[in-house]
Amino acid sequence: MATTTSITTTYAGEEAGKYASAALLSGNTLSNGLIEIKPNIKYKQVLKRLSTSDILKDGSCDFDPSGTITLTERVIEPLPYKVNLQLCKEDFRSDWEAESMGFSAHDQLPPRFADYLLAYVASKVAAKTETNIWSGVAANDGEFDGFETILTNQPLQPAAQEVAGTTVTALNVVAELGKIVDAIPNALFKDDLAIYVPISMYRLYIRAQAALGFVDRFNNQEMGDVMFDGIPLKVATGMSDNVAICTYKDNLYFGTGILSDHTEVKVLDMADIDLSDNVRIAMKLTAAVQIANPEDVVTYGITNTGN
């Protein structure tokens, strides 16, 4: 009697972290380090905020405590998400992987395809995570509130740093980016200050520069190297069209528990369970974003009802 082989593979703990890390961190924003990443959050993590006032006084011989120190906090709470897929082995019996499935009627999912499928699923999760980071809405299934959503109701953001948007074109993109720069407070200018823009706005800016005869200037530059008024333009592929966010890198946080025991990836052949030809793939992960200091953010095209 021929030996029947089935596939039942479980990736958990450290091994699961490799797949889930790829799923979460392969998107443009996280893979390029555009924002801060906080891994291993089991439940919640507090982002401490410190502000001071009137701390500098005239010198004297005595120690004289003065000024005001205010400690506040914002919380980042990664929420659980999952991927559940079911495939039928019948769909692969006649394709180019058929030989690798074996010649028995009780064949198995092609092992190379199983690896490919895990990588494919990871890439799709990464793409969805990229969109969630910027424009996700927690009320939608499979999404968490992205930075755009958080900033639609944010009392701490000054109204003067909320720039009204319009439909951006190659003809007005320079003027619209200029409005963002004009709204940046002097105290906000620091080394890692950047304007996060959707890829559509970035492309329109390059087109506008080409129309002005500066195309050669950008031919050998990567997306992260382009500047506007001395401020880097960072492309956030998950951001909505006609919006932009200006702040510094360590003000934007992505939290996840990808290295915790709660992360797992499973590939399970159902043949020995219900005698079907189905193979199931399951992935569990957690994710969320948070802004540490909303008062240090300039927005374009995002209406804030909280300020």
ChimeraX commands (.cxc) that place a marker at each C-alpha (Angstrom):
marker #1 position 0.00,0.00,0.00 radius 0.5
marker #1 position 1.37,3.40,-0.95 radius 0.5
marker #1 position 2.19,5.83,1.82 radius 0.5
marker #1 position -0.23,8.74,2.04 radius 0.5
marker #1 position 1.38,12.06,2.83 radius 0.5
marker #1 position -0.53,15.09,4.08 radius 0.5
marker #1 position 0.65,18.54,5.06 radius 0.5
marker #1 position 0.01,19.84,8.57 radius 0.5
marker #1 position 2.40,22.64,9.38 radius 0.5
marker #1 position 2.23,24.97,12.35 radius 0.5
marker #1 position 4.38,28.05,12.82 radius 0.5
marker #1 position 4.11,29.50,16.33 radius 0.5
marker #1 position 6.12,31.66,18.68 radius 0.5
marker #1 position 9.51,32.59,17.17 radius 0.5
marker #1 position 8.87,30.87,13.84 radius 0.5
marker #1 position 5.51,32.58,13.49 radius 0.5
marker #1 position 7.23,35.88,14.13 radius 0.5
marker #1 position 9.21,35.48,10.91 radius 0.5
marker #1 position 6.09,35.17,8.78 radius 0.5
marker #1 position 4.04,37.72,10.71 radius 0.5
marker #1 position 6.97,40.15,10.72 radius 0.5
marker #1 position 7.10,39.91,6.95 radius 0.5
marker #1 position 3.36,40.40,6.77 radius 0.5
marker #1 position 3.42,43.52,8.90 radius 0.5
marker #1 position 6.81,45.08,8.20 radius 0.5
marker #1 position 7.12,44.65,4.43 radius 0.5
marker #1 position 4.96,47.67,3.62 radius 0.5
marker #1 position 6.54,50.91,2.44 radius 0.5
marker #1 position 6.12,52.84,5.69 radius 0.5
marker #1 position 7.51,50.21,8.06 radius 0.5
marker #1 position 10.17,48.65,5.83 radius 0.5
marker #1 position 11.65,52.09,5.11 radius 0.5
marker #1 position 11.55,53.17,8.76 radius 0.5
marker #1 position 9.34,56.20,8.12 radius 0.5
marker #1 position 7.79,55.93,11.60 radius 0.5
marker #1 position 8.75,54.42,14.95 radius 0.5
marker #1 position 7.96,50.74,15.59 radius 0.5
marker #1 position 7.12,49.36,19.03 radius 0.5
marker #1 position 7.08,45.53,18.97 radius 0.5
marker #1 position 6.19,43.05,21.70 radius 0.5
marker #1 position 3.21,44.94,23.07 radius 0.5
marker #1 position 1.14,42.31,24.89 radius 0.5
marker #1 position -1.84,44.55,25.62 radius 0.5
marker #1 position -1.26,48.29,25.80 radius 0.5
marker #1 position 1.74,50.59,26.00 radius 0.5
marker #1 position 1.82,54.12,27.35 radius 0.5
marker #1 position 3.56,56.89,25.40 radius 0.5
marker #1 position 4.76,59.41,28.00 radius 0.5
marker #1 position 4.43,63.10,27.18 radius 0.5
marker #1 position 6.43,65.79,28.99 radius 0.5
marker #1 position 5.91,69.53,28.72 radius 0.5
marker #1 position 7.51,72.37,30.68 radius 0.5
marker #1 position 7.07,76.11,31.06 radius 0.5
marker #1 position 8.93,78.95,32.79 radius 0.5
marker #1 position 11.90,76.76,33.71 radius 0.5
marker #1 position 14.66,79.29,32.93 radius 0.5
marker #1 position 15.14,81.94,35.65 radius 0.5
marker #1 position 17.72,84.52,36.65 radius 0.5
marker #1 position 20.71,83.06,38.48 radius 0.5
marker #1 position 21.11,83.26,42.29 radius 0.5
marker #1 position 22.98,81.45,45.07 radius 0.5
marker #1 position 19.95,79.55,46.32 radius 0.5
marker #1 position 18.20,76.51,44.86 radius 0.5
marker #1 position 14.78,77.84,43.98 radius 0.5
marker #1 position 12.43,75.31,42.28 radius 0.5
marker #1 position 10.33,77.07,39.70 radius 0.5
marker #1 position 8.47,76.53,36.49 radius 0.5
marker #1 position 5.89,73.92,35.59 radius 0.5
marker #1 position 6.35,70.31,34.53 radius 0.5
marker #1 position 3.34,68.50,33.09 radius 0.5
marker #1 position 3.33,64.74,32.55 radius 0.5
marker #1 position 0.59,63.28,30.39 radius 0.5
marker #1 position 0.29,60.12,28.32 radius 0.5
marker #1 position -1.20,58.61,25.20 radius 0.5
marker #1 position -1.92,54.91,24.85 radius 0.5
marker #1 position -1.21,52.60,21.93 radius 0.5
marker #1 position -3.28,49.41,21.99 radius 0.5
marker #1 position -2.66,46.87,19.23 radius 0.5
marker #1 position -5.85,45.04,18.31 radius 0.5
marker #1 position -6.05,41.42,17.09 radius 0.5
marker #1 position -6.53,40.60,13.40 radius 0.5
marker #1 position -6.58,37.35,11.47 radius 0.5
marker #1 position -6.30,35.79,8.03 radius 0.5
marker #1 position -8.40,32.68,7.27 radius 0.5
marker #1 position -8.07,31.07,3.82 radius 0.5
marker #1 position -9.20,27.72,2.43 radius 0.5
marker #1 position -7.86,26.15,-0.79 radius 0.5
marker #1 position -8.83,22.99,-2.62 radius 0.5
marker #1 position -5.98,20.71,-3.75 radius 0.5
marker #1 position -8.05,19.82,-6.81 radius 0.5
marker #1 position -7.31,23.28,-8.19 radius 0.5
marker #1 position -3.58,22.42,-8.43 radius 0.5
marker #1 position -3.67,18.86,-9.76 radius 0.5
marker #1 position -3.44,19.86,-13.40 radius 0.5
marker #1 position -1.11,22.86,-13.21 radius 0.5
marker #1 position 2.66,23.03,-13.43 radius 0.5
marker #1 position 3.00,21.91,-9.75 radius 0.5
marker #1 position 1.02,18.69,-10.25 radius 0.5
marker #1 position 4.06,16.42,-10.19 radius 0.5
marker #1 position 5.23,17.77,-6.84 radius 0.5
marker #1 position 1.87,16.86,-5.30 radius 0.5
marker #1 position 2.52,13.14,-5.83 radius 0.5
marker #1 position 0.67,10.59,-7.96 radius 0.5
marker #1 position -1.56,9.18,-5.24 radius 0.5
marker #1 position -5.23,10.07,-5.18 radius 0.5
marker #1 position -4.50,11.25,-1.64 radius 0.5
marker #1 position -2.00,13.86,-2.75 radius 0.5
marker #1 position -0.78,16.87,-0.85 radius 0.5
marker #1 position -0.62,20.62,-1.35 radius 0.5
marker #1 position 2.52,21.35,-3.41 radius 0.5
marker #1 position 5.21,22.14,-0.83 radius 0.5
marker #1 position 6.70,24.91,-2.93 radius 0.5
marker #1 position 3.25,26.34,-3.41 radius 0.5
marker #1 position 2.64,26.23,0.33 radius 0.5
marker #1 position 5.75,28.38,0.83 radius 0.5
marker #1 position 4.70,30.66,-2.00 radius 0.5
marker #1 position 1.21,31.02,-0.58 radius 0.5
marker #1 position 2.52,32.02,2.82 radius 0.5
marker #1 position 4.73,34.65,1.17 radius 0.5
marker #1 position 1.80,35.82,-0.95 radius 0.5
marker #1 position -0.49,36.12,2.05 radius 0.5
marker #1 position 2.25,38.00,3.92 radius 0.5
marker #1 position 2.56,40.48,1.05 radius 0.5
marker #1 position -1.20,41.08,1.00 radius 0.5
marker #1 position -1.29,41.60,4.76 radius 0.5
marker #1 position 1.64,44.02,4.44 radius 0.5
marker #1 position -0.20,46.01,1.78 radius 0.5
marker #1 position -3.35,46.17,3.89 radius 0.5
marker #1 position -1.32,47.16,6.96 radius 0.5
marker #1 position 0.29,49.97,4.95 radius 0.5
marker #1 position -3.16,51.32,4.08 radius 0.5
marker #1 position -4.40,50.90,7.66 radius 0.5
marker #1 position -1.44,52.82,9.09 radius 0.5
marker #1 position -2.45,55.98,7.24 radius 0.5
marker #1 position -6.11,55.77,6.24 radius 0.5
marker #1 position -7.56,52.83,8.16 radius 0.5
marker #1 position -10.89,53.13,9.99 radius 0.5
marker #1 position -11.46,50.80,12.95 radius 0.5
marker #1 position -15.18,50.58,12.18 radius 0.5
marker #1 position -14.28,48.66,9.01 radius 0.5
marker #1 position -13.59,44.94,9.27 radius 0.5
marker #1 position -9.87,44.19,9.28 radius 0.5
marker #1 position -8.80,47.79,9.89 radius 0.5
marker #1 position -7.53,49.93,12.76 radius 0.5
marker #1 position -7.66,53.73,12.99 radius 0.5
marker #1 position -4.85,55.19,10.89 radius 0.5
marker #1 position -3.16,58.55,11.39 radius 0.5
marker #1 position -5.64,60.30,9.10 radius 0.5
marker #1 position -8.57,59.00,11.15 radius 0.5
marker #1 position -6.92,59.84,14.48 radius 0.5
marker #1 position -6.40,63.41,13.27 radius 0.5
marker #1 position -10.06,63.91,12.31 radius 0.5
marker #1 position -10.94,64.30,15.99 radius 0.5
marker #1 position -7.87,65.54,17.80 radius 0.5
marker #1 position -8.32,68.36,20.34 radius 0.5
marker #1 position -4.57,68.72,20.93 radius 0.5
marker #1 position -3.81,69.80,17.37 radius 0.5
marker #1 position -3.87,73.61,17.02 radius 0.5
marker #1 position -6.40,74.80,14.45 radius 0.5
marker #1 position -3.72,76.99,12.86 radius 0.5
marker #1 position -1.86,73.79,11.89 radius 0.5
marker #1 position -4.83,72.39,9.99 radius 0.5
marker #1 position -4.49,73.38,6.32 radius 0.5
marker #1 position -7.56,73.09,4.10 radius 0.5
marker #1 position -6.98,70.89,1.09 radius 0.5
marker #1 position -8.10,70.76,-2.51 radius 0.5
marker #1 position -7.68,68.46,-5.49 radius 0.5
marker #1 position -3.93,68.55,-6.05 radius 0.5
marker #1 position -2.67,68.82,-9.63 radius 0.5
marker #1 position 0.68,69.39,-11.30 radius 0.5
marker #1 position -0.30,73.04,-11.66 radius 0.5
marker #1 position -1.02,73.71,-7.97 radius 0.5
marker #1 position 1.08,71.12,-6.10 radius 0.5
marker #1 position 3.93,73.55,-5.38 radius 0.5
marker #1 position 1.54,76.15,-3.98 radius 0.5
marker #1 position -0.29,73.54,-1.87 radius 0.5
marker #1 position 2.95,72.15,-0.42 radius 0.5
marker #1 position 3.93,75.74,0.31 radius 0.5
marker #1 position 0.79,76.16,2.44 radius 0.5
marker #1 position 1.93,73.22,4.57 radius 0.5
marker #1 position 5.39,74.69,5.10 radius 0.5
marker #1 position 3.90,78.09,5.96 radius 0.5
marker #1 position 1.80,76.46,8.71 radius 0.5
marker #1 position 4.77,74.77,10.43 radius 0.5
marker #1 position 5.62,76.46,13.77 radius 0.5
marker #1 position 9.27,77.49,14.14 radius 0.5
marker #1 position 9.67,75.18,17.14 radius 0.5
marker #1 position 8.73,72.19,15.01 radius 0.5
marker #1 position 11.69,72.49,12.66 radius 0.5
marker #1 position 14.14,69.73,13.55 radius 0.5
marker #1 position 16.38,67.23,11.78 radius 0.5
marker #1 position 13.79,64.50,11.25 radius 0.5
marker #1 position 10.90,66.78,10.26 radius 0.5
marker #1 position 9.25,65.50,7.09 radius 0.5
marker #1 position 6.13,65.94,4.98 radius 0.5
marker #1 position 4.39,62.60,4.48 radius 0.5
marker #1 position 2.57,62.59,1.14 radius 0.5
marker #1 position 0.63,60.03,-0.92 radius 0.5
marker #1 position 2.38,58.71,-4.00 radius 0.5
marker #1 position -0.05,60.67,-6.20 radius 0.5
marker #1 position 1.08,64.00,-4.72 radius 0.5
marker #1 position 4.73,62.98,-5.00 radius 0.5
marker #1 position 4.34,62.14,-8.69 radius 0.5
marker #1 position 2.56,65.44,-9.34 radius 0.5
marker #1 position 5.39,67.31,-7.66 radius 0.5
marker #1 position 8.00,65.57,-9.85 radius 0.5
marker #1 position 5.89,66.38,-12.92 radius 0.5
marker #1 position 5.68,70.02,-11.87 radius 0.5
marker #1 position 9.45,70.15,-11.49 radius 0.5
marker #1 position 9.89,68.57,-14.92 radius 0.5
marker #1 position 7.67,71.27,-16.43 radius 0.5
marker #1 position 10.00,73.84,-14.89 radius 0.5
marker #1 position 13.01,72.14,-16.47 radius 0.5
marker #1 position 14.35,70.41,-13.35 radius 0.5
marker #1 position 13.72,66.81,-14.46 radius 0.5
marker #1 position 17.44,65.87,-14.50 radius 0.5
marker #1 position 17.69,66.88,-10.89 radius 0.5
marker #1 position 15.38,64.02,-9.88 radius 0.5
marker #1 position 16.45,61.28,-12.30 radius 0.5
marker #1 position 18.92,59.64,-9.92 radius 0.5
marker #1 position 17.10,60.34,-6.68 radius 0.5
marker #1 position 15.09,57.85,-4.70 radius 0.5
marker #1 position 11.68,58.79,-3.33 radius 0.5
marker #1 position 13.03,59.49,0.16 radius 0.5
marker #1 position 15.63,61.93,-1.13 radius 0.5
marker #1 position 13.33,64.56,-2.65 radius 0.5
marker #1 position 13.03,67.81,-0.71 radius 0.5
marker #1 position 10.59,70.72,-0.69 radius 0.5
marker #1 position 11.79,73.97,0.87 radius 0.5
marker #1 position 14.49,71.95,2.62 radius 0.5
marker #1 position 12.02,69.44,4.10 radius 0.5
marker #1 position 12.06,65.79,2.91 radius 0.5
marker #1 position 8.98,64.46,1.15 radius 0.5
marker #1 position 8.29,60.96,2.49 radius 0.5
marker #1 position 6.03,58.82,0.31 radius 0.5
marker #1 position 3.36,56.96,2.31 radius 0.5
marker #1 position 1.74,54.60,-0.18 radius 0.5
marker #1 position -1.17,53.91,2.17 radius 0.5
marker #1 position -2.13,57.57,2.45 radius 0.5
marker #1 position -5.26,58.93,0.78 radius 0.5
marker #1 position -4.99,61.23,-2.21 radius 0.5
marker #1 position -5.03,64.99,-1.61 radius 0.5
marker #1 position -3.90,64.77,2.03 radius 0.5
marker #1 position -0.53,65.21,3.74 radius 0.5
marker #1 position 0.87,65.08,7.27 radius 0.5
marker #1 position 3.91,67.00,8.44 radius 0.5
marker #1 position 5.69,65.99,11.65 radius 0.5
marker #1 position 8.87,64.26,12.86 radius 0.5
marker #1 position 9.50,60.52,12.75 radius 0.5
marker #1 position 9.47,59.76,16.48 radius 0.5
marker #1 position 6.03,61.35,16.82 radius 0.5
marker #1 position 4.36,58.57,14.82 radius 0.5
marker #1 position 4.22,55.08,16.33 radius 0.5
marker #1 position 3.24,51.65,15.07 radius 0.5
marker #1 position 2.64,49.04,17.76 radius 0.5
marker #1 position 2.39,45.28,17.39 radius 0.5
marker #1 position 2.88,42.05,19.27 radius 0.5
marker #1 position 4.55,40.21,16.36 radius 0.5
marker #1 position 7.23,38.66,18.56 radius 0.5
marker #1 position 4.88,37.60,21.32 radius 0.5
marker #1 position 3.37,34.17,21.93 radius 0.5
marker #1 position 0.04,35.39,20.52 radius 0.5
marker #1 position 1.39,35.35,16.95 radius 0.5
marker #1 position 0.93,32.21,14.90 radius 0.5
marker #1 position 0.70,31.01,11.32 radius 0.5
marker #1 position -0.77,27.62,10.45 radius 0.5
marker #1 position -1.11,25.55,7.30 radius 0.5
marker #1 position -3.44,22.62,7.86 radius 0.5
marker #1 position -4.46,19.85,5.43 radius 0.5
marker #1 position -8.05,18.87,6.24 radius 0.5
marker #1 position -7.82,15.39,4.65 radius 0.5
marker #1 position -7.20,13.60,7.95 radius 0.5
marker #1 position -9.86,15.65,9.74 radius 0.5
marker #1 position -12.92,15.73,7.48 radius 0.5
marker #1 position -11.67,13.70,4.46 radius 0.5
marker #1 position -11.92,16.76,2.23 radius 0.5
marker #1 position -9.34,18.06,-0.27 radius 0.5
marker #1 position -9.20,21.41,1.44 radius 0.5
marker #1 position -6.14,23.08,2.95 radius 0.5
marker #1 position -6.58,25.91,5.43 radius 0.5
marker #1 position -4.22,28.77,6.18 radius 0.5
marker #1 position -4.60,30.89,9.32 radius 0.5
marker #1 position -2.57,33.85,10.55 radius 0.5
marker #1 position -3.03,35.86,13.74 radius 0.5
marker #1 position -1.41,39.21,14.48 radius 0.5
marker #1 position -1.94,42.54,16.25 radius 0.5
marker #1 position -1.44,46.13,15.09 radius 0.5
marker #1 position -2.25,49.77,15.89 radius 0.5
marker #1 position -0.84,53.29,15.47 radius 0.5
marker #1 position -0.72,56.34,17.70 radius 0.5
marker #1 position 0.52,59.94,17.63 radius 0.5
marker #1 position 2.56,60.93,20.67 radius 0.5
marker #1 position 2.23,64.71,20.31 radius 0.5
marker #1 position -0.70,65.80,18.09 radius 0.5
marker #1 position 0.22,69.43,18.78 radius 0.5
marker #1 position 3.38,68.81,16.71 radius 0.5
marker #1 position 1.47,67.86,13.57 radius 0.5
marker #1 position 0.52,69.96,10.55 radius 0.5
marker #1 position -2.17,68.41,8.37 radius 0.5
marker #1 position -3.31,69.10,4.84 radius 0.5
marker #1 position -6.74,68.08,3.57 radius 0.5
marker #1 position -7.81,66.49,6.90 radius 0.5
marker #1 position -10.77,68.12,8.67 radius 0.5
marker #1 position -10.30,68.03,12.44 radius 0.5
marker #1 position -13.63,68.34,14.25 radius 0.5
marker #1 position -11.98,68.15,17.67 radius 0.5
marker #1 position -10.13,71.46,17.72 radius 0.5
marker link #1:1,2 radius 0.2
marker link #1:2,3 radius 0.2
marker link #1:3,4 radius 0.2
marker link #1:4,5 radius 0.2
marker link #1:5,6 radius 0.2
marker link #1:6,7 radius 0.2
marker link #1:7,8 radius 0.2
marker link #1:8,9 radius 0.2
marker link #1:9,10 radius 0.2
marker link #1:10,11 radius 0.2
marker link #1:11,12 radius 0.2
marker link #1:12,13 radius 0.2
marker link #1:13,14 radius 0.2
marker link #1:14,15 radius 0.2
marker link #1:15,16 radius 0.2
marker link #1:16,17 radius 0.2
marker link #1:17,18 radius 0.2
marker link #1:18,19 radius 0.2
marker link #1:19,20 radius 0.2
marker link #1:20,21 radius 0.2
marker link #1:21,22 radius 0.2
marker link #1:22,23 radius 0.2
marker link #1:23,24 radius 0.2
marker link #1:24,25 radius 0.2
marker link #1:25,26 radius 0.2
marker link #1:26,27 radius 0.2
marker link #1:27,28 radius 0.2
marker link #1:28,29 radius 0.2
marker link #1:29,30 radius 0.2
marker link #1:30,31 radius 0.2
marker link #1:31,32 radius 0.2
marker link #1:32,33 radius 0.2
marker link #1:33,34 radius 0.2
marker link #1:34,35 radius 0.2
marker link #1:35,36 radius 0.2
marker link #1:36,37 radius 0.2
marker link #1:37,38 radius 0.2
marker link #1:38,39 radius 0.2
marker link #1:39,40 radius 0.2
marker link #1:40,41 radius 0.2
marker link #1:41,42 radius 0.2
marker link #1:42,43 radius 0.2
marker link #1:43,44 radius 0.2
marker link #1:44,45 radius 0.2
marker link #1:45,46 radius 0.2
marker link #1:46,47 radius 0.2
marker link #1:47,48 radius 0.2
marker link #1:48,49 radius 0.2
marker link #1:49,50 radius 0.2
marker link #1:50,51 radius 0.2
marker link #1:51,52 radius 0.2
marker link #1:52,53 radius 0.2
marker link #1:53,54 radius 0.2
marker link #1:54,55 radius 0.2
marker link #1:55,56 radius 0.2
marker link #1:56,57 radius 0.2
marker link #1:57,58 radius 0.2
marker link #1:58,59 radius 0.2
marker link #1:59,60 radius 0.2
marker link #1:60,61 radius 0.2
marker link #1:61,62 radius 0.2
marker link #1:62,63 radius 0.2
marker link #1:63,64 radius 0.2
marker link #1:64,65 radius 0.2
marker link #1:65,66 radius 0.2
marker link #1:66,67 radius 0.2
marker link #1:67,68 radius 0.2
marker link #1:68,69 radius 0.2
marker link #1:69,70 radius 0.2
marker link #1:70,71 radius 0.2
marker link #1:71,72 radius 0.2
marker link #1:72,73 radius 0.2
marker link #1:73,74 radius 0.2
marker link #1:74,75 radius 0.2
marker link #1:75,76 radius 0.2
marker link #1:76,77 radius 0.2
marker link #1:77,78 radius 0.2
marker link #1:78,79 radius 0.2
marker link #1:79,80 radius 0.2
marker link #1:80,81 radius 0.2
marker link #1:81,82 radius 0.2
marker link #1:82,83 radius 0.2
marker link #1:83,84 radius 0.2
marker link #1:84,85 radius 0.2
marker link #1:85,86 radius 0.2
marker link #1:86,87 radius 0.2
marker link #1:87,88 radius 0.2
marker link #1:88,89 radius 0.2
marker link #1:89,90 radius 0.2
marker link #1:90,91 radius 0.2
marker link #1:91,92 radius 0.2
marker link #1:92,93 radius 0.2
marker link #1:93,94 radius 0.2
marker link #1:94,95 radius 0.2
marker link #1:95,96 radius 0.2
marker link #1:96,97 radius 0.2
marker link #1:97,98 radius 0.2
marker link #1:98,99 radius 0.2
marker link #1:99,100 radius 0.2
marker link #1:100,101 radius 0.2
marker link #1:101,102 radius 0.2
marker link #1:102,103 radius 0.2
marker link #1:103,104 radius 0.2
marker link #1:104,105 radius 0.2
marker link #1:105,106 radius 0.2
marker link #1:106,107 radius 0.2
marker link #1:107,108 radius 0.2
marker link #1:108,109 radius 0.2
marker link #1:109,110 radius 0.2
marker link #1:110,111 radius 0.2
marker link #1:111,112 radius 0.2
marker link #1:112,113 radius 0.2
marker link #1:113,114 radius 0.2
marker link #1:114,115 radius 0.2
marker link #1:115,116 radius 0.2
marker link #1:116,117 radius 0.2
marker link #1:117,118 radius 0.2
marker link #1:118,119 radius 0.2
marker link #1:119,120 radius 0.2
marker link #1:120,121 radius 0.2
marker link #1:121,122 radius 0.2
marker link #1:122,123 radius 0.2
marker link #1:123,124 radius 0.2
marker link #1:124,125 radius 0.2
marker link #1:125,126 radius 0.2
marker link #1:126,127 radius 0.2
marker link #1:127,128 radius 0.2
marker link #1:128,129 radius 0.2
marker link #1:129,130 radius 0.2
marker link #1:130,131 radius 0.2
marker link #1:131,132 radius 0.2
marker link #1:132,133 radius 0.2
marker link #1:133,134 radius 0.2
marker link #1:134,135 radius 0.2
marker link #1:135,136 radius 0.2
marker link #1:136,137 radius 0.2
marker link #1:137,138 radius 0.2
marker link #1:138,139 radius 0.2
marker link #1:139,140 radius 0.2
marker link #1:140,141 radius 0.2
marker link #1:141,142 radius 0.2
marker link #1:142,143 radius 0.2
marker link #1:143,144 radius 0.2
marker link #1:144,145 radius 0.2
marker link #1:145,146 radius 0.2
marker link #1:146,147 radius 0.2
marker link #1:147,148 radius 0.2
marker link #1:148,149 radius 0.2
marker link #1:149,150 radius 0.2
marker link #1:150,151 radius 0.2
marker link #1:151,152 radius 0.2
marker link #1:152,153 radius 0.2
marker link #1:153,154 radius 0.2
marker link #1:154,155 radius 0.2
marker link #1:155,156 radius 0.2
marker link #1:156,157 radius 0.2
marker link #1:157,158 radius 0.2
marker link #1:158,159 radius 0.2
marker link #1:159,160 radius 0.2
marker link #1:160,161 radius 0.2
marker link #1:161,162 radius 0.2
marker link #1:162,163 radius 0.2
marker link #1:163,164 radius 0.2
marker link #1:164,165 radius 0.2
marker link #1:165,166 radius 0.2
marker link #1:166,167 radius 0.2
marker link #1:167,168 radius 0.2
marker link #1:168,169 radius 0.2
marker link #1:169,170 radius 0.2
marker link #1:170,171 radius 0.2
marker link #1:171,172 radius 0.2
marker link #1:172,173 radius 0.2
marker link #1:173,174 radius 0.2
marker link #1:174,175 radius 0.2
marker link #1:175,176 radius 0.2
marker link #1:176,177 radius 0.2
marker link #1:177,178 radius 0.2
marker link #1:178,179 radius 0.2
marker link #1:179,180 radius 0.2
marker link #1:180,181 radius 0.2
marker link #1:181,182 radius 0.2
marker link #1:182,183 radius 0.2
marker link #1:183,184 radius 0.2
marker link #1:184,185 radius 0.2
marker link #1:185,186 radius 0.2
marker link #1:186,187 radius 0.2
marker link #1:187,188 radius 0.2
marker link #1:188,189 radius 0.2
marker link #1:189,190 radius 0.2
marker link #1:190,191 radius 0.2
marker link #1:191,192 radius 0.2
marker link #1:192,193 radius 0.2
marker link #1:193,194 radius 0.2
marker link #1:194,195 radius 0.2
marker link #1:195,196 radius 0.2
marker link #1:196,197 radius 0.2
marker link #1:197,198 radius 0.2
marker link #1:198,199 radius 0.2
marker link #1:199,200 radius 0.2
marker link #1:200,201 radius 0.2
marker link #1:201,202 radius 0.2
marker link #1:202,203 radius 0.2
marker link #1:203,204 radius 0.2
marker link #1:204,205 radius 0.2
marker link #1:205,206 radius 0.2
marker link #1:206,207 radius 0.2
marker link #1:207,208 radius 0.2
marker link #1:208,209 radius 0.2
marker link #1:209,210 radius 0.2
marker link #1:210,211 radius 0.2
marker link #1:211,212 radius 0.2
marker link #1:212,213 radius 0.2
marker link #1:213,214 radius 0.2
marker link #1:214,215 radius 0.2
marker link #1:215,216 radius 0.2
marker link #1:216,217 radius 0.2
marker link #1:217,218 radius 0.2
marker link #1:218,219 radius 0.2
marker link #1:219,220 radius 0.2
marker link #1:220,221 radius 0.2
marker link #1:221,222 radius 0.2
marker link #1:222,223 radius 0.2
marker link #1:223,224 radius 0.2
marker link #1:224,225 radius 0.2
marker link #1:225,226 radius 0.2
marker link #1:226,227 radius 0.2
marker link #1:227,228 radius 0.2
marker link #1:228,229 radius 0.2
marker link #1:229,230 radius 0.2
marker link #1:230,231 radius 0.2
marker link #1:231,232 radius 0.2
marker link #1:232,233 radius 0.2
marker link #1:233,234 radius 0.2
marker link #1:234,235 radius 0.2
marker link #1:235,236 radius 0.2
marker link #1:236,237 radius 0.2
marker link #1:237,238 radius 0.2
marker link #1:238,239 radius 0.2
marker link #1:239,240 radius 0.2
marker link #1:240,241 radius 0.2
marker link #1:241,242 radius 0.2
marker link #1:242,243 radius 0.2
marker link #1:243,244 radius 0.2
marker link #1:244,245 radius 0.2
marker link #1:245,246 radius 0.2
marker link #1:246,247 radius 0.2
marker link #1:247,248 radius 0.2
marker link #1:248,249 radius 0.2
marker link #1:249,250 radius 0.2
marker link #1:250,251 radius 0.2
marker link #1:251,252 radius 0.2
marker link #1:252,253 radius 0.2
marker link #1:253,254 radius 0.2
marker link #1:254,255 radius 0.2
marker link #1:255,256 radius 0.2
marker link #1:256,257 radius 0.2
marker link #1:257,258 radius 0.2
marker link #1:258,259 radius 0.2
marker link #1:259,260 radius 0.2
marker link #1:260,261 radius 0.2
marker link #1:261,262 radius 0.2
marker link #1:262,263 radius 0.2
marker link #1:263,264 radius 0.2
marker link #1:264,265 radius 0.2
marker link #1:265,266 radius 0.2
marker link #1:266,267 radius 0.2
marker link #1:267,268 radius 0.2
marker link #1:268,269 radius 0.2
marker link #1:269,270 radius 0.2
marker link #1:270,271 radius 0.2
marker link #1:271,272 radius 0.2
marker link #1:272,273 radius 0.2
marker link #1:273,274 radius 0.2
marker link #1:274,275 radius 0.2
marker link #1:275,276 radius 0.2
marker link #1:276,277 radius 0.2
marker link #1:277,278 radius 0.2
marker link #1:278,279 radius 0.2
marker link #1:279,280 radius 0.2
marker link #1:280,281 radius 0.2
marker link #1:281,282 radius 0.2
marker link #1:282,283 radius 0.2
marker link #1:283,284 radius 0.2
marker link #1:284,285 radius 0.2
marker link #1:285,286 radius 0.2
marker link #1:286,287 radius 0.2
marker link #1:287,288 radius 0.2
marker link #1:288,289 radius 0.2
marker link #1:289,290 radius 0.2
marker link #1:290,291 radius 0.2
marker link #1:291,292 radius 0.2
marker link #1:292,293 radius 0.2
marker link #1:293,294 radius 0.2
marker link #1:294,295 radius 0.2
marker link #1:295,296 radius 0.2
marker link #1:296,297 radius 0.2
marker link #1:297,298 radius 0.2
marker link #1:298,299 radius 0.2
marker link #1:299,300 radius 0.2
marker link #1:300,301 radius 0.2
marker link #1:301,302 radius 0.2
marker link #1:302,303 radius 0.2
marker link #1:303,304 radius 0.2
marker link #1:304,305 radius 0.2
marker link #1:305,306 radius 0.2
marker link #1:306,307 radius 0.2
view
